[in-house]
Each structure stands twice: as C-alpha cells, then as structure tokens.
Amino acid sequence: MKKIPMRRCLATNESFPKKELLRIVRTPEGEVKVDLTGKLNGKGAYLSRNLEALKIARNKNLLSKALEVPVPEEIYLEIEKIING
C-alpha cells in the first residue's frame, strides 16, 4: 500500500489528497503562479477546487498571507476559471 500524500486547504482547513487540491506557488523570483503539475519550485499553498474556498481565501486575503507576497487579481480569476472548467 502506497501512502497518499495529504494536504490541508488554506480556506477550509480540511485535509484532502494532494491531487484533489489546487497548488498556488510563490516562485523564488517572487512571482505567484497556479501550479497544475504540483512540481513548481517555490513556496506553495493549497486550495480546495470549489468556489466557496476561493471566496473565503479572497475575502480574508489568505493566499497573500501564506505566500508572503501580494497576490494579483489575475491569479484569483485564473483559479476561478480552473474551478469552473
């Protein structure tokens, strides 16, 4: 049995398998990107793939606090597009 890596959603504080969450990364250069591969270099934060979690993260500014840099509005819009499909 292989162990499934679990990660915690920043907004809801629920644990999920890593593949079910979206990873948002602050690269070593200070850029913020949505990491669909889960392999980008840098500090990462995880969000559930639902609009409620995105709304909580946006309203409480959780991504900026976790990544320690301001998160541009384009990133939130990109996350919203990914969630909606």
Secondary structure, DSSP 8 states (H G I E B T S, - for coil): -----EEE-TTT--EEEGGGEEEEEE-TTS-EEEESSS--SSEEEEEESSHHHHHHHHHHTHHHHHHTS---HHHHHHHHHHHH-
